[in-house]
């Protein structure tokens, strides 16, 4: 019969034979291998970051140049050329590519997101709402507040144009929130209120109309909000 004393003696004997030191050596070797692998992973990650960073800078430069060339068509309201480009026109031997191609090839860059926003505006004006919506969605995710506002407001306008007022309203509110940091949120707040009203959510519409009259006193939207409040039978203080 094995007793606790026998077990303890076995442990002591194993320790005296160097069993514990062998295990420690194995543990150390195993962890050195892991540490070595970790160093390799870190080095690979640094190299990958450097490559991606430089590649992104190169893409940004190319996209910015392409956007600067095609925006002349946008400014002239030659919208089909703005979207598709004009291969017949060469600048330093290179064709002018369109906004859509810039988005497709360089959509992750800030210039690519601006191209997406411009494309969305064109397609919205052409009543191509689903295409415009996809472009506004592609314009999201950058650091620019202006891009963020334009993208969110554009998405809301697409939904509103399709009479999807309950979807448009919170998007307009988000756009207003972005603009609040700049100090010019009244327009989108008013559009949000209108969309809520059209969707049948009168309580939310009244809340926003009231807010406009209190916080946006020095804008044209105060008078518009007062008119809406009167239309809804609200008491105007």
N, C-alpha and C positions, 0 to 999 in steps of 0.2 A: 504493500500500500504506500502510495506516494504522499508525503506530508508537505506542509508549507515550508518546513525547514529544509527538506530535500530540494524544493523548487528554488528557494533562496540560495542554497549552496550552489546549484547549477548556474544561477545568474552570476554569482561571485566568481565561480570557476571560469565561466565564459569571458568575464571581464579580465581576469588575470591572464588568460590566453591571448588577449589582444583582440577579441571579437568586437568589442565596442569601437576600438580604434580603426579596425577594418571597415566597419560600417560608416564611420565618420569620413574615412578616406573616400569611400564610394560616393557618399553624399556630397563631399566637396567636389569630386570630379564631375559628378552629374550637374551640379550647379554651375561649375565653371563652363561646362558645355552650353548650359542655358544662357549664361551671361554672354558668352561668345556669340551665340545666336542672336541675343538681344542687341549687341553692338552692331552686328551685320544688318539687322532690321532697321535700326536707327539710321545707319549710313545710307541704306537704300531709300528710306523715307526722306532724308535730307536731299538726296540726289533727285528723287521723284518730285519733291516740292520745288527744287530749283528749276527742273525741266518744265513743270507745269506753269510756274510763275513766268518764266521767260517766254514760253509758248503763248501764254495768255496776253503778255505785253505785245507780242508780235501780232496776235489776232486783233487786239485793240487798235493798234496802229493801222492795220490794213482796213478794218471796218470803219474807222474814223475817216480815212481817206476816201473810201467808197461812198460814205454818207455825204461828205462834203461835195462830192461830184454830182450826186443824183438829186440833192436837195433843190437845185435850181429848177427842176421840173415841178417839184412840190410847190415852190414859191410862185411859179407861173400858173399854177392850177392845171398843169398837164399831168393829170393824175394817172392815166394809163402808163405813160412813160416813167413816171415816178415809181410805180409798182414794178414794172417789168424791165426798166432800163432802156438803153438805146445802143445796141451793138454797132450801129453804123457810125457813132461818134467815138473817136479815139482820142485819148489824152495820154501822151507819152507812150503811145502804142497799145494802150489798154482800153478796152470797151467800158462804157459806163454800165455798171450792173444796177439792177433795181432794188427797191427796198425789200421785196420779198426774198431775194437771193441773199441779201445781207443778213436778214433774220435767220434764214435757213443755215447759212454757213458760219455766222458769227453771233448767234443769238445770246450767247453767254456774256458778251461784252456790253459795256454801257452804250456804245454806239449802236450795237445790234438791238438793244432794248429801245433806244430812241427810234430806230427804223421801224420797230414793231408798233410803237405808239403812233407814228406818222401813218403807217399802213392802216391801222385801226381807224384813224380819223377819216381817211379816204374811203374805206369800205363802208363805214357808217353813213357817210354822205351819199354813198351809192345804194343805200338800203340793203346792203349785203350783211345782215346782222350776225349771222352765225360765223362768217369769215372774220368780221370785225372783232367779234368776241374772242376768237382764238388768238388774234394778234394782240389785243389788250392783255390777255392772260400771259402772253409771251413777254410783254413789256414789264411785268412785275418782277420783283426780286432784287432790284438794284438798290444802290445807296441814295439815289436822288429822290428827294421829297416831291419834286415836280413830276418826275416819272411816276411815282407811286400814286399821286393824286390823279394824273391824267389817265393812268391805266384803270384805276378803280372807278372813276367817273365815267370813263368810256364803257366799261362793262355794265355799269348801271344804265347808261343811255341805251345800250343794246337791249337790255331786259325791258326797259320802259317802252321802247319802240315796238317790242313784241307784246306789249300790254301785260307783261309779267311784273306787275307793280309791287307785289309782296317780296319779290326777289330784288327788284331795283332799289327799294327804299333803304334797306340796311347798307347796301353798297354806297349809296350817296352819303349816308351817315359816316361811313368809314372815310370817304373822301373829305368830308367836312372836318373830321377829326385830324386828318393830316394837315389840312389847311389852317386849323386852329393854331398850330405852332407858328405859322407865318402871320396869322391875324386876319384871315380873309375867308372865313368858313361860311358866311351867310348864304351864299348862292347855293351851295350843295346841301346845306341844312334845309333851305327852302324847297329844293327839289325832292329831298327825302320826305318832307312833310306832305308835299303834293302826292307823291307816290303812295304814302300811307293812306292818305285820304281816298285816292282812287281804288286802293285795294280793299277799302271798307274798314280800315283800322282808324276810326275817327279819333279815338282817345289819344293814340300816339301822334296823330297829326296835330291835334289841339295842343299837346305838350310841346311840340317843336315850334309851332306858330307862336306860342306864348314865349318860349325861350328866345326866339328871334327878336321879338319886340322889346325884350329886356336887355339882351346882350349885344344886339346888332342895331342899335338905335341910329347910327349914322350911315346907314346903307339904304338903298332903294328897296331892299327886301323887307324892311320894317313895314313900309306902306303896303306891300304885297301881302305880308302876313296878316296885317290888320284887316285887309279886304277879305282874306280867307276866313278869318275868325268871324267876321260879320256874316259871311256866307253860311257858316256852320252854326250860327245863332249863339255865338259866345258873347259874354259880357266883356267889353273892352274897358279896362281901367285906365 
